[in-house]
Each structure stands twice: as C-alpha cells, then as structure tokens.
Amino acid sequence: MELALLAFLPQGLVFFLPQTGRFVSQQWAALILPISLAILLFFVWHNRRVPGFGLLGLGLLLNLAVIAANGGLMPISPETLAVVHGEQAAVVDSRAFGSKSIVLPAEETRLEWLADRFTVPDRLPIQFAFSLGDVCLAAGVFWTFWVGGTARPRGTCAVPEGETCSLETPERV
C-alpha cells in the first residue's frame, strides 16, 4: 500500500495542487509522470492475483505507452481540449492548464488512438477527456471493489482457487 501512495504523491503535488504544480517545469512533469506510472505498475504486478488488477495493469501499460511515446505527458488534441475547456486558447507542445496532458495535434501524436481523445457527453456538468487506458483502469478498479465488497464468511481470504491464504501474514505489497 505504501508503494501506491509513494507513486501517487508526486502526481498529486505536480498535477492536482495548483499551489505546488505551477512551480514544476514541463520537463520535470514529463519525468515525474512516467516514473510514477512505473511505480504503480510495480505495485500492480505484485498484487496481480487480486481480482481486477490485471485490467488495472493493462490500463496503466496503455497509458504509459502513449505517455512515453510522446515525451512523458499524456497527449490531447487542441480539438478535444476545446470540447473540455471551451474555446480557451491552447498552446501546442505545452502542458494543458497545468495538467498531465500535453497539447499535440492528432497527426503529430504517436499512438494517437491511446491518447486522451474521448469526452463525456456535454450534458454532464463536469467535462473531461479520457483514454482507452483510463477505461481499463476504471474497469479494473470497479472489478476490484466489486469482488472485494462481496460477503465472505469471517476469517476467510479472497484468493483464487487452488492458492493458499494466510490470515496472519498477507503476501501482497
């Protein structure tokens, strides 16, 4: 669990807190994001037997692939950004409003089909873009919580059939 928190901490400081994120250059942000995702992949690998973590890992791999192929940040096209943020001007090859995204035209984006290219319906009050990797991540999280939330007799473990479980010493990271 500490490993996952260690991976999320830099992301939180750089991408989700404007007070700290504005002091981080695009070059540092492009280094922090892939490293953070790699740490999360390590965490997922060590917990791969947990239901849903395979799908979660696939989502992380897809996102890491497109991020690594495009200089360390998640590409988003100016057109997709306009849908999400309105007609605010977006500077190509720069971070989009301090986020994890870099504004790149679709024709200049490597692995464009894995980029943040999908948007939620405009009738929803919050607009955002997401990728195929994000869909896999969300499905993996949902699956993990769904299976983890099922009722089990007290004192039993939720491990795949044929594996042993020790209630005293969990073997997961």
N, C-alpha and C positions, 0 to 999 in steps of 0.2 A: 504494500500500500504506500509506503514511504517513497518508493521509486516513482509511482504515478504522480504523487504530489511534487516530487522533485522535477518531473518533466513539465507539469502544468505551471509551476511557479514563474519561470522566465516568460512563458506565454502571457500569463496574467499581468505581469509587470510591464511588458512591452506592448501588448496589443489591446488590453482591456482596461488599463488605468491611464487615462489621458495625462494625469499628473506626472507619471514616470515615462510613459511611452513617447512623449514628444521630445525627450532628450536622447532617444536612441536613433541613430542614423539608419538609413535604409540598408547599408552594408551590414551593420550589426544585426538588424532584424532578419536579414536574409541568411545569417549564420545561425541565429538562435532558433528559428523555426524548424529547420531540418534536424538539428541536434535534439531538440525537444521531442520531435516525432520519432526519432530513432530510439530514444529512451523509452517512449511509450510502447514502441514495437517490442523492445526487450521485455518490458513488463507483460505485454500480451502473450509473448512466446512462453514465458514462464507460467502463465495461467491458461495455456491453450486448452486444457481439459475442461475448463469452466464452460458450460453451455453458452453459446453466443460469442465467445472470444475469437473463434475462427473468423466469423464475419466481421467482427470489430477489427481484427488484424488485417483482413483484406481491405477494408476501408482506409486504414492507416497506410498500407502499402500503396494503394492507388493515389492517395493524396501526396505521399512522399515522392512518388514517381513524377507527378506533374510539377510539384514544387521544385524538386532537384533539377528537372529538365529546363526550368525557367528561371534559374538564378537564385533560388532559395525562398521565393514567395509565391503564393497561390495566384495564378493569372486570372484576371477578369477583363472582359472586353469593355470598351467605352459604352457600347450599346447596352450591355447588361447592367453596368453601373448606373446608366441613366434611368433604367427601369427602377432600380432600387433606391437611388438617391435623388431622383428628379433630374432636371436639366442643369445641375451644377456642373461647372467645367471640371473635367478630369484631365490631368496631365499624363500623357502616355509615358511609359517607362518610370513611373513614380508610384510610391505607396498610395493606395486609395484611402484618403482621410485617416491616416494613421492605423489602418487595419493590417491584416495578414495578406492582403491582396496587392498585386502589382497590376497596374493598368497596361494591358497589351492588346493590340488589335488581334482579332481571331487568326488572321493569316500569318501573324508573327509568333503565335503561341505554339510551342511544342506540346504534343499530346493534348491538343485543344479539347478533345472530347472528354478529358478528365478534369478540365478547369471548372471554376465556378461559372456555370452557364445557365443553370436553371433558376427560376424565380418562383416565388409563391404567387397565387392569384392576387391581383391588385385590390380585390375587395376586402382582403385581410388588413387589419390595422398596422401590422408591422411588416415591412418589406425587407427581404434579404435574398442573397444568391447562395446557391449551394451546388455541390458537385456530386458525381456518381459515388466517389469515395465517402462523402458525407452521408449519402443514403445508406451505404453499407454500414458505416459507423452507427447511425441511428438504429438500424435494424438489429445490429449486434447488441447494442445497449438494451433495446427493448426486449430482445430474446433473453438476455442475461437476467434482467429484472423479472421477466415473466416466469422463467423457470425457478429463479431464486425465491420468488414470492409464493410458490406453491407450498401447500401444507405438507409437512413430513412429521412422522412420529418423533417425539422428543428424544434426543440423543442419537439421531441418525445423521449421516452425511449425504450430501448431494454429489456423488461421484459417478462416473459412467460405470455401467455394469461390468463386472469382472475385475474391477480395481478395488484395492483395499483402502480403507479410510481410518485414520487415527484421529480421534477427537481431541487427544491431548496435544499432538504436535502437527498442526497443519503444514503441508508441504508447499503451499503456494506463496509467492512473493507478495 
